[in-house]
Amino acid sequence: MIVGSDISRYPNTPRPTCRGYLHKRTQSAILKGWRKRWFVLKHNGYLHYYKHKKDEGKCRPLEVTKLEGAEIGVDTSLGKPFVFKCIPQTGNRIFYFCATSNQEMKRWLEAMDKAVHP
């Protein structure tokens, strides 16, 4: 499912494989909790995220992460439903994401799995 797209303005640009809002766990020294962010998984296997949907294509992403070789999967350790994690090969970071439904979580896991094993 593709939600919103600038494909008409850039017809030769491949559509992202997956995009949508997810909650990302924040574990900084100042902020802890879950923040809603707009995620875009590109065909090249890079996951971009923005503060808002409207920022895609207008602002630089808050972060870009290469998913090839990453470890992804459902996570039940946080006691919250529809949580999955991503551990990229580079860096020493673990991303925790929370979807709004089991179906949405499965959609992201399938798309990310294709990026992990191109």
C-alpha angles and dihedrals in degrees: 000000000000116000116198120342143190090209092123091061093046107030095170094053112099114241116251112261092230137003137168147100121306131166112244121202113241118209104170121138090254104034128042126175138051126319125194110235136173110242128197121188108200127208090250090066097254121132114214125188135194136186092243139012091245090061093066108108092005104064135032112264117259087235141354120208128188109227100190108119093006123140113239134174150124115298123206098170094094095057093234126117124246095020121148133171138217124202109189119211091236121062128015098265134121118205117207117198130187121203126199094240143010090253091053091048091051091049091055094043091052093048092046092047090057089051092048092052105032 
